[in-house]
Amino acid sequence: MIHPVKRKVEGTFVALLFHKQEERGMQLIEFETRCVKQGEIHEIVTTTHFDAIAGDRIDRVGFLGFAEIQCGGVIGKGDPVMIQNQVIGRVLGFDDCHFPNHYNILISTVETCTAHDLKLEVESTLTFGEG
Protein backbone atom coordinates (compact mmCIF):
# COMPACT_ATOMS: atom_id res chain seq x y z
CA MET A 1 0.00 0.00 0.00
CA ILE A 2 1.30 3.44 -0.89
CA HIS A 3 0.75 5.96 1.90
CA PRO A 4 -0.37 9.46 0.95
CA VAL A 5 1.88 12.45 1.44
CA LYS A 6 0.00 14.84 3.69
CA ARG A 7 0.47 17.61 6.18
CA LYS A 8 0.50 17.15 9.92
CA VAL A 9 -2.78 17.65 11.71
CA GLU A 10 -2.27 19.67 14.86
CA GLY A 11 -4.53 20.02 17.86
CA THR A 12 -4.78 21.32 21.39
CA PHE A 13 -6.35 19.62 24.39
CA VAL A 14 -9.43 21.50 25.59
CA ALA A 15 -10.58 19.01 28.25
CA LEU A 16 -8.74 16.23 30.06
CA LEU A 17 -9.87 12.76 31.12
CA PHE A 18 -8.37 10.51 33.79
CA HIS A 19 -9.99 7.07 33.66
CA LYS A 20 -9.25 3.65 32.20
CA GLN A 21 -11.56 0.78 31.30
CA GLU A 22 -10.94 -2.90 30.63
CA GLU A 23 -14.27 -3.66 28.90
CA ARG A 24 -15.17 -0.46 27.04
CA GLY A 25 -16.62 -2.12 23.94
CA MET A 26 -15.59 0.42 21.32
CA GLN A 27 -15.59 -0.86 17.74
CA LEU A 28 -13.20 0.10 14.96
CA ILE A 29 -15.07 1.48 11.97
CA GLU A 30 -14.28 0.24 8.48
CA PHE A 31 -12.56 3.46 7.37
CA GLU A 32 -8.82 3.80 8.04
CA THR A 33 -8.73 7.56 7.38
CA ARG A 34 -10.95 10.42 8.45
CA CYS A 35 -10.94 14.03 7.32
CA VAL A 36 -11.07 16.51 10.18
CA LYS A 37 -11.91 20.20 9.98
CA GLN A 38 -10.32 23.09 11.77
CA GLY A 39 -12.22 23.75 14.98
CA GLU A 40 -13.66 20.25 15.38
CA ILE A 41 -13.21 18.56 18.75
CA HIS A 42 -12.51 14.82 18.99
CA GLU A 43 -11.87 12.44 21.88
CA ILE A 44 -8.35 10.99 22.15
CA VAL A 45 -8.17 7.45 23.55
CA THR A 46 -5.17 5.16 24.13
CA THR A 47 -5.31 1.38 23.82
CA THR A 48 -2.97 -1.57 24.00
CA HIS A 49 -4.73 -3.21 21.07
CA PHE A 50 -2.19 -3.13 18.21
CA ASP A 51 -3.38 -5.50 15.50
CA ALA A 52 -7.10 -4.72 15.53
CA ILE A 53 -8.94 -4.43 12.23
CA ALA A 54 -12.29 -2.97 11.19
CA GLY A 55 -15.12 -4.39 13.24
CA ASP A 56 -12.91 -5.52 16.14
CA ARG A 57 -13.99 -4.74 19.68
CA ILE A 58 -11.64 -2.43 21.62
CA ASP A 59 -11.86 -2.95 25.37
CA ARG A 60 -8.59 -1.90 27.06
CA VAL A 61 -8.58 1.89 26.89
CA GLY A 62 -7.25 4.96 28.69
CA PHE A 63 -8.79 8.35 28.11
CA LEU A 64 -6.62 11.42 27.46
CA GLY A 65 -9.33 13.97 26.74
CA PHE A 66 -10.79 16.09 24.00
CA ALA A 67 -8.65 17.97 21.49
CA GLU A 68 -9.57 20.81 19.16
CA ILE A 69 -8.20 20.47 15.64
CA GLN A 70 -6.10 23.53 14.77
CA CYS A 71 -5.75 22.83 11.05
CA GLY A 72 -7.88 20.64 8.84
CA GLY A 73 -6.42 17.54 7.25
CA VAL A 74 -6.50 13.76 7.09
CA ILE A 75 -5.77 11.46 10.04
CA GLY A 76 -5.01 7.85 9.13
CA LYS A 77 -4.28 4.47 10.63
CA GLY A 78 -0.57 4.21 11.39
CA ASP A 79 0.03 7.94 11.73
CA PRO A 80 2.48 8.70 14.55
CA VAL A 81 0.93 10.68 17.39
CA MET A 82 2.99 13.26 19.25
CA ILE A 83 1.96 14.99 22.46
CA GLN A 84 4.13 17.87 23.64
CA ASN A 85 6.70 16.87 20.96
CA GLN A 86 6.99 13.25 22.18
CA VAL A 87 5.72 10.29 20.14
CA ILE A 88 3.27 8.32 22.30
CA GLY A 89 2.01 5.82 19.73
CA ARG A 90 0.25 5.43 16.38
CA VAL A 91 -3.33 5.86 15.23
CA LEU A 92 -5.10 2.49 15.40
CA GLY A 93 -8.38 3.74 13.96
CA PHE A 94 -11.67 5.35 14.83
CA ASP A 95 -14.80 4.55 16.82
CA ASP A 96 -17.92 6.48 15.82
CA CYS A 97 -20.30 5.67 18.70
CA HIS A 98 -20.66 9.42 19.46
CA PHE A 99 -20.62 10.65 15.83
CA PRO A 100 -21.66 13.21 14.56
CA ASN A 101 -20.73 14.91 17.84
CA HIS A 102 -17.16 13.57 17.71
CA TYR A 103 -14.98 10.60 16.80
CA ASN A 104 -13.01 8.57 19.30
CA ILE A 105 -9.51 8.55 17.80
CA LEU A 106 -7.81 5.39 19.09
CA ILE A 107 -4.05 5.48 19.63
CA SER A 108 -2.05 2.24 20.05
CA THR A 109 0.31 2.64 23.00
CA VAL A 110 2.49 0.26 25.03
CA GLU A 111 0.28 0.90 28.09
CA THR A 112 -3.12 2.51 28.37
CA CYS A 113 -2.56 6.12 29.43
CA THR A 114 -4.68 8.90 30.88
CA ALA A 115 -4.07 12.63 30.98
CA HIS A 116 -2.55 12.13 34.44
CA ASP A 117 -0.08 9.50 33.20
CA LEU A 118 1.19 11.83 30.46
CA LYS A 119 1.10 14.94 32.69
CA LEU A 120 -1.20 16.69 30.24
CA GLU A 121 -2.63 20.13 30.80
CA VAL A 122 -5.41 21.97 29.03
CA GLU A 123 -3.65 23.55 26.01
CA SER A 124 -1.14 20.66 25.67
CA THR A 125 -0.37 20.16 21.98
CA LEU A 126 -1.10 17.11 19.86
CA THR A 127 0.11 16.22 16.34
CA PHE A 128 -0.97 13.45 13.97
CA GLY A 129 1.37 12.43 11.15
CA GLU A 130 4.88 13.19 10.04
CA GLY A 131 4.08 15.97 7.59
Secondary structure by P-SEA (a helix, b strand, c coil): cccccccbbbbbbcbbbbbcccccbbbbccccbbbbcccbbbbbbbcccccccccccccbbbbcbbbbbcbbbbbbcccbbbcccccccccccccccccccccccccccccccccccccccccbbbbcccc
